[in-house]
Amino acid sequence: MFPQNNSREGVLFTYWGRRGALSRFALEVGREALSNRNYRAALSVSEYNQDFRAIRDVGSELLPLRLFSSDLGALTQSWRIPIVRSQLISWVREARIGTVVELMPHIWSPFVMPAVQAHGVRYISVIHDADAHPGDRSSIAKTLLDRALDNADLIITLSGAVAGRLEAMERVSAKKIFTLFHPDLHYGAASQARRAPEGRPVKLLFLGRILHYKGLPILIDAVEQLRADGHSVELGVFGEGPLGGSAPRLRALGAEVVNRWLSNDDIASVLTRYDVMVLSHVEASQSGVAATAFGAGMPVICTPVGGLPEQVLDGVTGIVARRADGPALADAIMGLANDPQLYNAISAAIVDTQGHRSIARFVEDCVAHARHATAP
């Protein structure tokens, strides 16, 4: 808890989700914010967060909340919402919190945050997506999650594509939106510049939940074409979700497939064994997978959709394919695989520019915007 005689208002970062890249995001934000002495910061997370033990060790300014441990619990445990609301209000008043920065909207946020605002606390929400991703089950709850657009005093997006879409949809005033960036995420050792593989095929990595909008069949199309043209590349697919018709095609390619939820250690191991991250999306906002690759110094190849070309700078931190289809993706893959100097230069640039995409910069920018947000 904050010292009671400290007159400065604090900033509370919240992430109430349970698992996924945003848990890592919250852990890294917490480490940075709670160790920075230029401002007072605190962190609130769910006790059911997959990284709760690690988050618990980042500092004493932590408000853990007992939310729910399963998707069904969002409904069956909703009787806890008044308790959570009361705990949060009591805590922000005692700790003199002036601003809450929600790292991602939570399904219970619409029932909690307005009550916090009623006590003079500014509410800032980081909005990751303007539209529901095709095939993503979480889109069912998007109507509730979008209440953050109406309730928040300030909206932060991680790409211009999302900000532009929100403005085009007339969901929120442009004056209320600030666009930052998706910071790099780190699993395992600190990022170091990589060298192009020698004497073996380039190893391509598809990482994360297997959902329709991520375009796994397009990546398989590209690898099949490359193999048919006599090029030797290897493919690994890691993540949970239905493989459907992709399963026999992956077997035919001899791809390494781990079709389950991945732990942080799993991700760290995979990043050391593969050379290039491939984002074969047919729709996108921005990508935590790209941020994970950058955190490991790994070049990224992506399709030119959504905010991906903002995040992956063509020829600098990766390669942007001309189109979101197999032939264009195959061309992009070979352009990098056949040019070791380009691969080495891209990896070196990722490491050299990591300060521009750092968690420290992201937190500083959030705090700066928080200080200028209009109080309710």
QUISUL-V901839 format. One record per residue. N is the residue number from 1. RES is the residue in one letter. OMEGA is omega in radians with two decimals (NA if undefined). NEAR is the number of other ideal C-beta (glycine too) atoms within 12 Angstrom. D_FIRST is the distance of its C-alpha to the first C-alpha in whole Angstrom. Layout:
n=N res=RES omega=OMEGA near=NEAR d_first=D_FIRST
n=N res=RES omega=OMEGA near=NEAR d_first=D_FIRST
//
This chain:
n=1 res=M omega=3.14 near=19 d_first=0
n=2 res=F omega=2.99 near=29 d_first=4
n=3 res=P omega=-3.03 near=14 d_first=7
n=4 res=Q omega=-3.11 near=10 d_first=8
n=5 res=N omega=3.14 near=7 d_first=12
n=6 res=N omega=-3.04 near=20 d_first=11
n=7 res=S omega=-3.09 near=11 d_first=14
n=8 res=R omega=3.05 near=20 d_first=14
n=9 res=E omega=-3.13 near=27 d_first=13
n=10 res=G omega=3.07 near=37 d_first=11
n=11 res=V omega=3.12 near=43 d_first=13
n=12 res=L omega=3.02 near=46 d_first=12
n=13 res=F omega=3.14 near=48 d_first=14
n=14 res=T omega=2.91 near=50 d_first=15
n=15 res=Y omega=-3.04 near=45 d_first=18
n=16 res=W omega=3.07 near=42 d_first=19
n=17 res=G omega=-3.01 near=39 d_first=22
n=18 res=R omega=-3.04 near=29 d_first=23
n=19 res=R omega=3.12 near=29 d_first=25
n=20 res=G omega=-3.08 near=32 d_first=27
n=21 res=A omega=3.14 near=38 d_first=27
n=22 res=L omega=3.04 near=36 d_first=24
n=23 res=S omega=3.08 near=34 d_first=22
n=24 res=R omega=3.08 near=37 d_first=23
n=25 res=F omega=-3.12 near=40 d_first=22
n=26 res=A omega=3.12 near=45 d_first=19
n=27 res=L omega=-3.10 near=38 d_first=18
n=28 res=E omega=3.05 near=39 d_first=20
n=29 res=V omega=-3.14 near=45 d_first=18
n=30 res=G omega=3.12 near=41 d_first=14
n=31 res=R omega=-3.10 near=29 d_first=16
n=32 res=E omega=-3.03 near=31 d_first=17
n=33 res=A omega=-3.07 near=41 d_first=14
n=34 res=L omega=3.11 near=33 d_first=11
n=35 res=S omega=-3.10 near=21 d_first=14
n=36 res=N omega=-3.08 near=27 d_first=15
n=37 res=R omega=3.12 near=12 d_first=15
n=38 res=N omega=3.12 near=16 d_first=17
n=39 res=Y omega=3.10 near=30 d_first=14
n=40 res=R omega=-3.10 near=30 d_first=11
n=41 res=A omega=3.08 near=41 d_first=10
n=42 res=A omega=-3.07 near=38 d_first=8
n=43 res=L omega=3.05 near=47 d_first=11
n=44 res=S omega=3.14 near=45 d_first=12
n=45 res=V omega=3.04 near=41 d_first=15
n=46 res=S omega=3.05 near=38 d_first=17
n=47 res=E omega=-3.13 near=24 d_first=17
n=48 res=Y omega=3.09 near=27 d_first=21
n=49 res=N omega=-3.09 near=36 d_first=21
n=50 res=Q omega=-3.13 near=28 d_first=23
n=51 res=D omega=-3.01 near=35 d_first=21
n=52 res=F omega=-3.12 near=30 d_first=18
n=53 res=R omega=3.12 near=17 d_first=18
n=54 res=A omega=3.13 near=23 d_first=18
n=55 res=I omega=-3.12 near=36 d_first=15
n=56 res=R omega=-3.08 near=22 d_first=13
n=57 res=D omega=-3.04 near=16 d_first=14
n=58 res=V omega=3.14 near=28 d_first=13
n=59 res=G omega=-3.07 near=26 d_first=9
n=60 res=S omega=-3.09 near=18 d_first=6
n=61 res=E omega=-3.05 near=35 d_first=5
n=62 res=L omega=3.05 near=35 d_first=7
n=63 res=L omega=3.07 near=38 d_first=9
n=64 res=P omega=-3.13 near=28 d_first=12
n=65 res=L omega=3.09 near=35 d_first=15
n=66 res=R omega=-3.09 near=23 d_first=18
n=67 res=L omega=3.10 near=39 d_first=21
n=68 res=F omega=-3.00 near=27 d_first=24
n=69 res=S omega=3.13 near=19 d_first=26
n=70 res=S omega=3.12 near=14 d_first=29
n=71 res=D omega=3.14 near=19 d_first=31
n=72 res=L omega=-3.12 near=11 d_first=32
n=73 res=G omega=3.10 near=20 d_first=29
n=74 res=A omega=3.12 near=29 d_first=28
n=75 res=L omega=-3.03 near=17 d_first=31
n=76 res=T omega=3.14 near=14 d_first=31
n=77 res=Q omega=-3.08 near=23 d_first=27
n=78 res=S omega=3.08 near=21 d_first=27
n=79 res=W omega=3.14 near=17 d_first=27
n=80 res=R omega=-3.06 near=27 d_first=23
n=81 res=I omega=3.11 near=29 d_first=23
n=82 res=P omega=3.12 near=16 d_first=22
n=83 res=I omega=3.12 near=19 d_first=19
n=84 res=V omega=3.14 near=34 d_first=18
n=85 res=R omega=-3.13 near=28 d_first=18
n=86 res=S omega=3.13 near=19 d_first=17
n=87 res=Q omega=-3.09 near=25 d_first=14
n=88 res=L omega=3.13 near=41 d_first=13
n=89 res=I omega=-3.14 near=27 d_first=14
n=90 res=S omega=-3.07 near=19 d_first=12
n=91 res=W omega=-3.11 near=31 d_first=9
n=92 res=V omega=3.11 near=37 d_first=10
n=93 res=R omega=-3.12 near=23 d_first=12
n=94 res=E omega=-3.09 near=21 d_first=9
n=95 res=A omega=3.14 near=33 d_first=7
n=96 res=R omega=3.08 near=26 d_first=10
n=97 res=I omega=3.11 near=39 d_first=11
n=98 res=G omega=-3.08 near=36 d_first=15
n=99 res=T omega=2.98 near=44 d_first=16
n=100 res=V omega=3.06 near=51 d_first=16
n=101 res=V omega=-3.11 near=48 d_first=18
n=102 res=E omega=-3.05 near=48 d_first=19
n=103 res=L omega=3.01 near=46 d_first=21
n=104 res=M omega=3.14 near=37 d_first=23
n=105 res=P omega=3.11 near=40 d_first=24
n=106 res=H omega=-3.05 near=38 d_first=24
n=107 res=I omega=3.09 near=33 d_first=26
n=108 res=W omega=-3.08 near=37 d_first=24
n=109 res=S omega=-3.12 near=43 d_first=23
n=110 res=P omega=-3.12 near=29 d_first=26
n=111 res=F omega=-3.06 near=28 d_first=25
n=112 res=V omega=-2.97 near=40 d_first=21
n=113 res=M omega=3.11 near=41 d_first=21
n=114 res=P omega=3.10 near=24 d_first=23
n=115 res=A omega=3.07 near=28 d_first=21
n=116 res=V omega=3.11 near=37 d_first=18
n=117 res=Q omega=-3.13 near=34 d_first=21
n=118 res=A omega=3.10 near=18 d_first=22
n=119 res=H omega=3.06 near=26 d_first=19
n=120 res=G omega=-3.13 near=21 d_first=20
n=121 res=V omega=3.07 near=37 d_first=18
n=122 res=R omega=-3.09 near=34 d_first=20
n=123 res=Y omega=3.11 near=44 d_first=20
n=124 res=I omega=-3.12 near=46 d_first=22
n=125 res=S omega=3.06 near=43 d_first=23
n=126 res=V omega=-3.11 near=48 d_first=25
n=127 res=I omega=-3.06 near=43 d_first=28
n=128 res=H omega=-3.05 near=44 d_first=30
n=129 res=D omega=3.03 near=37 d_first=33
n=130 res=A omega=-3.12 near=36 d_first=35
n=131 res=D omega=3.05 near=25 d_first=38
n=132 res=A omega=3.10 near=23 d_first=37
n=133 res=H omega=3.10 near=30 d_first=39
n=134 res=P omega=3.09 near=18 d_first=42
n=135 res=G omega=-3.13 near=22 d_first=42
n=136 res=D omega=-3.10 near=26 d_first=38
n=137 res=R omega=-3.10 near=17 d_first=37
n=138 res=S omega=3.13 near=27 d_first=34
n=139 res=S omega=3.11 near=21 d_first=36
n=140 res=I omega=-3.10 near=16 d_first=37
n=141 res=A omega=-3.00 near=22 d_first=33
n=142 res=K omega=3.12 near=23 d_first=33
n=143 res=T omega=3.09 near=16 d_first=34
n=144 res=L omega=-3.11 near=25 d_first=31
n=145 res=L omega=-3.13 near=35 d_first=29
n=146 res=D omega=3.07 near=28 d_first=31
n=147 res=R omega=3.09 near=27 d_first=30
n=148 res=A omega=3.13 near=43 d_first=27
n=149 res=L omega=-3.13 near=37 d_first=30
n=150 res=D omega=-3.01 near=25 d_first=31
n=151 res=N omega=-2.99 near=33 d_first=27
n=152 res=A omega=3.05 near=42 d_first=25
n=153 res=D omega=3.14 near=36 d_first=25
n=154 res=L omega=3.10 near=38 d_first=26
n=155 res=I omega=3.02 near=37 d_first=27
n=156 res=I omega=3.02 near=42 d_first=27
n=157 res=T omega=-3.11 near=40 d_first=30
n=158 res=L omega=3.07 near=40 d_first=30
n=159 res=S omega=3.07 near=35 d_first=34
n=160 res=G omega=3.13 near=27 d_first=36
n=161 res=A omega=3.13 near=32 d_first=38
n=162 res=V omega=3.12 near=39 d_first=36
n=163 res=A omega=-3.14 near=36 d_first=35
n=164 res=G omega=3.13 near=23 d_first=39
n=165 res=R omega=3.10 near=30 d_first=39
n=166 res=L omega=3.12 near=34 d_first=37
n=167 res=E omega=-3.13 near=23 d_first=39
n=168 res=A omega=3.12 near=16 d_first=42
n=169 res=M omega=-3.10 near=19 d_first=41
n=170 res=E omega=3.08 near=13 d_first=40
n=171 res=R omega=-3.06 near=27 d_first=37
n=172 res=V omega=3.13 near=31 d_first=35
n=173 res=S omega=3.12 near=19 d_first=36
n=174 res=A omega=-3.14 near=19 d_first=36
n=175 res=K omega=-3.09 near=14 d_first=34
n=176 res=K omega=-3.02 near=29 d_first=31
n=177 res=I omega=2.96 near=34 d_first=31
n=178 res=F omega=-3.14 near=33 d_first=30
n=179 res=T omega=3.06 near=31 d_first=31
n=180 res=L omega=-3.08 near=38 d_first=29
n=181 res=F omega=3.07 near=34 d_first=30
n=182 res=H omega=-3.13 near=45 d_first=29
n=183 res=P omega=3.07 near=38 d_first=27
n=184 res=D omega=3.07 near=39 d_first=29
n=185 res=L omega=-3.03 near=40 d_first=27
n=186 res=H omega=3.04 near=32 d_first=28
n=187 res=Y omega=3.13 near=37 d_first=29
n=188 res=G omega=-3.02 near=24 d_first=30
n=189 res=A omega=3.10 near=13 d_first=31
n=190 res=A omega=-3.08 near=15 d_first=31
n=191 res=S omega=3.07 near=34 d_first=33
n=192 res=Q omega=3.12 near=20 d_first=37
n=193 res=A omega=-3.14 near=22 d_first=40
n=194 res=R omega=3.04 near=33 d_first=42
n=195 res=R omega=3.13 near=19 d_first=46
n=196 res=A omega=3.14 near=27 d_first=48
n=197 res=P omega=3.11 near=25 d_first=50
n=198 res=E omega=3.06 near=12 d_first=53
n=199 res=G omega=3.10 near=9 d_first=56
n=200 res=R omega=3.12 near=14 d_first=54
n=201 res=P omega=3.00 near=27 d_first=53
n=202 res=V omega=-3.11 near=35 d_first=50
n=203 res=K omega=-3.08 near=32 d_first=47
n=204 res=L omega=-3.06 near=46 d_first=46
n=205 res=L omega=2.94 near=43 d_first=43
n=206 res=F omega=-3.01 near=47 d_first=42
n=207 res=L omega=3.05 near=46 d_first=38
n=208 res=G omega=-3.13 near=39 d_first=36
n=209 res=R omega=-3.11 near=31 d_first=37
n=210 res=I omega=-3.11 near=34 d_first=40
n=211 res=L omega=-3.03 near=30 d_first=41
n=212 res=H omega=-3.01 near=25 d_first=44
n=213 res=Y omega=3.14 near=32 d_first=42
n=214 res=K omega=2.91 near=39 d_first=42
n=215 res=G omega=3.11 near=37 d_first=45
n=216 res=L omega=3.11 near=44 d_first=46
n=217 res=P omega=3.11 near=31 d_first=50
n=218 res=I omega=3.10 near=37 d_first=50
n=219 res=L omega=3.10 near=45 d_first=49
n=220 res=I omega=3.05 near=37 d_first=51
n=221 res=D omega=-3.09 near=31 d_first=54
n=222 res=A omega=-3.12 near=40 d_first=53
n=223 res=V omega=3.08 near=44 d_first=53
n=224 res=E omega=3.13 near=27 d_first=56
n=225 res=Q omega=3.14 near=25 d_first=58
n=226 res=L omega=3.11 near=32 d_first=57
n=227 res=R omega=-3.13 near=26 d_first=59
n=228 res=A omega=3.14 near=17 d_first=62
n=229 res=D omega=3.07 near=16 d_first=62
n=230 res=G omega=3.13 near=10 d_first=62
n=231 res=H omega=-3.10 near=22 d_first=59
n=232 res=S omega=3.05 near=23 d_first=57
n=233 res=V omega=3.11 near=38 d_first=53
n=234 res=E omega=-3.08 near=29 d_first=51
n=235 res=L omega=3.01 near=40 d_first=48
n=236 res=G omega=3.14 near=35 d_first=45
n=237 res=V omega=-3.06 near=40 d_first=43
n=238 res=F omega=3.09 near=38 d_first=40
n=239 res=G omega=-3.14 near=31 d_first=38
n=240 res=E omega=3.13 near=22 d_first=38
n=241 res=G omega=-3.08 near=28 d_first=40
n=242 res=P omega=3.10 near=16 d_first=44
n=243 res=L omega=3.11 near=26 d_first=46
n=244 res=G omega=-3.10 near=17 d_first=49
n=245 res=G omega=3.10 near=14 d_first=52
n=246 res=S omega=-3.05 near=32 d_first=51
n=247 res=A omega=-3.14 near=20 d_first=51
n=248 res=P omega=3.12 near=14 d_first=54
n=249 res=R omega=3.09 near=26 d_first=54
n=250 res=L omega=3.10 near=29 d_first=51
n=251 res=R omega=-3.14 near=17 d_first=53
n=252 res=A omega=3.13 near=17 d_first=57
n=253 res=L omega=-3.07 near=31 d_first=55
n=254 res=G omega=-3.11 near=18 d_first=53
n=255 res=A omega=2.99 near=31 d_first=50
n=256 res=E omega=-3.07 near=22 d_first=47
n=257 res=V omega=3.01 near=29 d_first=45
n=258 res=V omega=-2.97 near=27 d_first=42
n=259 res=N omega=3.13 near=24 d_first=41
n=260 res=R omega=3.07 near=15 d_first=38
n=261 res=W omega=-3.07 near=20 d_first=34
n=262 res=L omega=3.03 near=32 d_first=33
n=263 res=S omega=3.08 near=21 d_first=30
n=264 res=N omega=3.12 near=27 d_first=29
n=265 res=D omega=3.08 near=15 d_first=31
n=266 res=D omega=-3.11 near=22 d_first=34
n=267 res=I omega=3.13 near=37 d_first=33
n=268 res=A omega=-3.13 near=25 d_first=33
n=269 res=S omega=-3.12 near=22 d_first=36
n=270 res=V omega=-3.10 near=34 d_first=38
n=271 res=L omega=3.14 near=35 d_first=37
n=272 res=T omega=-3.01 near=21 d_first=39
n=273 res=R omega=-3.09 near=25 d_first=42
n=274 res=Y omega=-3.00 near=36 d_first=43
n=275 res=D omega=-3.00 near=38 d_first=44
n=276 res=V omega=3.01 near=48 d_first=43
n=277 res=M omega=3.13 near=49 d_first=41
n=278 res=V omega=3.06 near=53 d_first=43
n=279 res=L omega=-3.05 near=51 d_first=42
n=280 res=S omega=-3.01 near=48 d_first=45
n=281 res=H omega=2.96 near=44 d_first=43
n=282 res=V omega=3.10 near=30 d_first=45
n=283 res=E omega=-3.09 near=32 d_first=42
n=284 res=A omega=2.95 near=42 d_first=39
n=285 res=S omega=2.91 near=37 d_first=36
n=286 res=Q omega=-2.96 near=42 d_first=35
n=287 res=S omega=2.98 near=46 d_first=34
n=288 res=G omega=3.10 near=41 d_first=31
n=289 res=V omega=3.06 near=45 d_first=34
n=290 res=A omega=3.12 near=48 d_first=35
n=291 res=A omega=3.09 near=44 d_first=32
n=292 res=T omega=3.10 near=43 d_first=32
n=293 res=A omega=-3.14 near=46 d_first=35
n=294 res=F omega=3.11 near=46 d_first=34
n=295 res=G omega=3.12 near=38 d_first=31
n=296 res=A omega=-3.14 near=39 d_first=34
n=297 res=G omega=-3.04 near=37 d_first=37
n=298 res=M omega=3.06 near=48 d_first=39
n=299 res=P omega=-3.10 near=51 d_first=41
n=300 res=V omega=2.96 near=50 d_first=41
n=301 res=I omega=-3.08 near=51 d_first=44
n=302 res=C omega=3.02 near=47 d_first=43
n=303 res=T omega=-3.05 near=42 d_first=45
n=304 res=P omega=-3.08 near=30 d_first=46
n=305 res=V omega=3.07 near=35 d_first=44
n=306 res=G omega=-3.11 near=39 d_first=41
n=307 res=G omega=-3.10 near=37 d_first=38
n=308 res=L omega=3.12 near=44 d_first=39
n=309 res=P omega=3.02 near=32 d_first=42
n=310 res=E omega=-3.05 near=32 d_first=39
n=311 res=Q omega=3.14 near=44 d_first=37
n=312 res=V omega=-3.10 near=44 d_first=39
n=313 res=L omega=-3.03 near=24 d_first=42
n=314 res=D omega=3.13 near=26 d_first=45
n=315 res=G omega=-3.12 near=21 d_first=47
n=316 res=V omega=3.10 near=23 d_first=43
n=317 res=T omega=3.12 near=41 d_first=41
n=318 res=G omega=3.12 near=42 d_first=43
n=319 res=I omega=3.07 near=38 d_first=46
n=320 res=V omega=3.12 near=37 d_first=46
n=321 res=A omega=-3.11 near=38 d_first=49
n=322 res=R omega=-3.12 near=21 d_first=52
n=323 res=R omega=3.09 near=22 d_first=51
n=324 res=A omega=3.08 near=32 d_first=49
n=325 res=D omega=-3.06 near=24 d_first=52
n=326 res=G omega=-3.13 near=31 d_first=53
n=327 res=P omega=3.14 near=23 d_first=56
n=328 res=A omega=3.11 near=28 d_first=54
n=329 res=L omega=3.10 near=44 d_first=51
n=330 res=A omega=3.11 near=35 d_first=53
n=331 res=D omega=-3.13 near=25 d_first=55
n=332 res=A omega=3.14 near=41 d_first=51
n=333 res=I omega=-3.11 near=48 d_first=51
n=334 res=M omega=3.10 near=31 d_first=54
n=335 res=G omega=3.12 near=28 d_first=53
n=336 res=L omega=-3.09 near=41 d_first=50
n=337 res=A omega=-3.10 near=32 d_first=52
n=338 res=N omega=-3.08 near=22 d_first=55
n=339 res=D omega=-3.13 near=19 d_first=54
n=340 res=P omega=3.14 near=21 d_first=52
n=341 res=Q omega=3.10 near=13 d_first=51
n=342 res=L omega=3.11 near=26 d_first=50
n=343 res=Y omega=-3.10 near=35 d_first=47
n=344 res=N omega=-3.13 near=22 d_first=46
n=345 res=A omega=3.14 near=24 d_first=46
n=346 res=I omega=3.14 near=39 d_first=44
n=347 res=S omega=3.11 near=35 d_first=41
n=348 res=A omega=3.13 near=23 d_first=41
n=349 res=A omega=3.10 near=28 d_first=40
n=350 res=I omega=-3.14 near=38 d_first=37
n=351 res=V omega=-3.11 near=27 d_first=36
n=352 res=D omega=-3.07 near=19 d_first=37
n=353 res=T omega=-3.05 near=23 d_first=35
n=354 res=Q omega=3.09 near=30 d_first=32
n=355 res=G omega=3.11 near=18 d_first=30
n=356 res=H omega=-3.09 near=24 d_first=31
n=357 res=R omega=-3.02 near=36 d_first=30
n=358 res=S omega=3.02 near=29 d_first=27
n=359 res=I omega=-3.14 near=37 d_first=23
n=360 res=A omega=3.12 near=23 d_first=22
n=361 res=R omega=-3.14 near=23 d_first=25
n=362 res=F omega=-3.13 near=35 d_first=24
n=363 res=V omega=3.11 near=35 d_first=20
n=364 res=E omega=3.13 near=24 d_first=21
n=365 res=D omega=3.11 near=30 d_first=24
n=366 res=C omega=-3.13 near=40 d_first=21
n=367 res=V omega=3.13 near=34 d_first=19
n=368 res=A omega=3.11 near=22 d_first=22
n=369 res=H omega=3.13 near=30 d_first=24
n=370 res=A omega=-3.11 near=38 d_first=21
n=371 res=R omega=-3.11 near=24 d_first=21
n=372 res=H omega=3.12 near=18 d_first=25
n=373 res=A omega=3.13 near=31 d_first=24
n=374 res=T omega=3.12 near=19 d_first=26
n=375 res=A omega=3.12 near=20 d_first=24
n=376 res=P omega=NA near=22 d_first=25
//
